[in-house]
Amino acid sequence: MSQNTKKIFVAAASVLGWVLAAALAVGTILLAVENGKLKDEAGRQEQYDSTTYDFYLTLGTMPTLYATLNAYAVKNPNTYMWFLRGNTISYQYSAEYIHYFSTQSENNDESGIDYREIRDKVRELKDSDPGAKFRLFCDDLRVRFILDIFVAAGVDFEDLQVTLLSDGTGTYSLYQEITEEQYVSQAEGWNTVMQAYIEHRDDASYCYFEEKNGQAMEMQEYAFYVSTFSNVSYWMQHPDYLSGAISETMETQRYGMNIVKKDPKAMYDSFDRQTRADYQKVVLANALVDSDTLETLEDAVEYFDSQLSGRDKPVVLILGTSYNGLEHNQTFIDQTIAYYTPTRSSEDPTKVRFKGKEYAVAADATTVTADGGEYAIGEISVYLFFKGHPSHPSDAELQAYFDENAIVVLPHRTPVEVLFWMYDVKAGGYQSTSFLSCTQGQTEFFFGALTTPALVSMQELGFFDGAVIFEEEA
C-alpha cells in the first residue's frame, strides 16, 4: 500500500461569495427541502473519474465508518485515507485501492496527525495532473483540514468538493452550543484563516493553528456555517433531530445548509456480495486482537455469524462504557436480566411480570403468552451479549459475573455500529453515540436517564418510544 500523503486546499471565499452561494442554494444544495422534510440520500454513492482523488481524513468512530462505507462503495483507485483510531477499522485488511500515509498505525495504536505529509501529497498530485479534482471526506469537527491541507496546497476552495461526516452526538450538541455572536462572526473568521493559508502557500511548514489539543478541533464550531457553501455537503444519520439552536441566525439558515440524511445501514445494504465480504474484513478484523480463540478473518466472521444470526431466541446487545468493573454494572445488568425473564409473582401465582407488564396465567402454567410469542416462565427469553467499550475491556470480576449469568462478552474492539447494520439485533445500555446508529425500535433500554442533547431530542420526538430506563440504585 502506498505510504504517501495528502493535502487540503482552500480558496478565497468572501462574505459576498458566501451570500451568493446561499442564494443559489436551491440549485446546488445536496439536501433539498421537500415539503419541509429532509431529503434522504442514504443509498446514493459518490462517483468518480480517473482524475478524481478522494481523501478520507477522520478521527472519530462514526466518521471513520462513514468514510470506509463510502470508499468501499465507490472503489476509487485514487483513494487516500488516514484515520486516528486503530481499533475502528483494520489497516492490514483494507482494500488495495486505499493508500495510507506513513503516520498511519499498522496495528491498534492511534495514528499521529501530520497535516504536512498529506498536504505534500495533494500538492504532488495537483502538480503532476493539471486536471486533478479533489474530494475531501472528514469529521465535521475537523473543518480546519480544508484549510490546513487543501487550500494550503494550492487548491481553490470553490473547486474542492467537501463532505463533512457527523461525529455523532457531538454534532447535535454543538448545534445547541454555538452562540449568535459566534455564528455571525464566522464568515469573517473563515476568510481570515483562508487568506492566511493562501498567502503562505510557498511555506511548506506553515500552520495557522497551534496544536492545542492534538485533535484538530480548533474550528469545530464552523461546521454548520461551512455547510452553506454549494461545494460542501454534511452527512448525518438523524438531521431531523437537530434542535435547540441558541443562534437565531443559524436557526434561520438551517435549511440553507447542505445537510444530507445519510443512513449507514442503507449504505451497507447496498453493497453487492463481494463488497460486503471485503467490508466485513476491514471492520471485523480487530476481533482477532487479544483473542485466544480467533486466529483468522474467517474465524471472526464465522464467530459473529454463529453468535448473532439464526438463533432460536432474539439477540440483545448490552453496550458498555468506560466503567469496566462489577461495581458500576451489576445493578444495571441484574435489571436487564429480570426485564427479559418472565417472573411469577411470589404473592399471586396467576400473575407473571415480563418486560415491564403483568400477565394473567393459570396457577400451574409453565409459559406465558406476550407480544405474540410464548415464553417459558422463569427462563430468560433472549440471548444477552455484552459489547464493552473499545478502550475499556471488562475486568476479571465483571467477566466472571457475565460467565455466571450466561452473558457472552463480544470482542470489545469491534465497532458495535457495524453489528447493528449486519445483524438483526436489539440493543440497550449506557448512552453513547452508538445509539444514533440504531433504527427506530431497535433500542429497548438505557442505563440511567438520557442527558446527551441529541439522544434527549430523539427521545422527546418519539425515536426511543418503548425503551425503558433502568435506574442505578442508591
Secondary structure by P-SEA (a helix, b strand, c coil): ccccccccccccccaaaaaaaaaaccccccccccccbbbbcccbbbbbcccbbbbbbbccaaaaaaaaaaaaaacccccccccccccccccccccccccccccccccccbbbbcaaaaaaaaaaaaaacccbbbbbbbbccccccccccccccccccccbbbbbbbccaaaaaaaacccaaaaaaaaaaaaaaaaaaaaacccccccccccccccccccccccccccccccbbbbbcccccccccccaaaaaaccccccccccaaaaaaaccaaaaaaaaaaccccccccccccccaaaaaaaaaaccccccbbbbbbbbcccccccccaaaaaaaaaaaccccccccccccccccbbbbbccccccccccccccccccccbbbbbbccccccccaaaaaaaaaaccccccccccaaaaaacccccccccccccccccccccccccccccccaaaaaaaaacccccbbbbbbcc
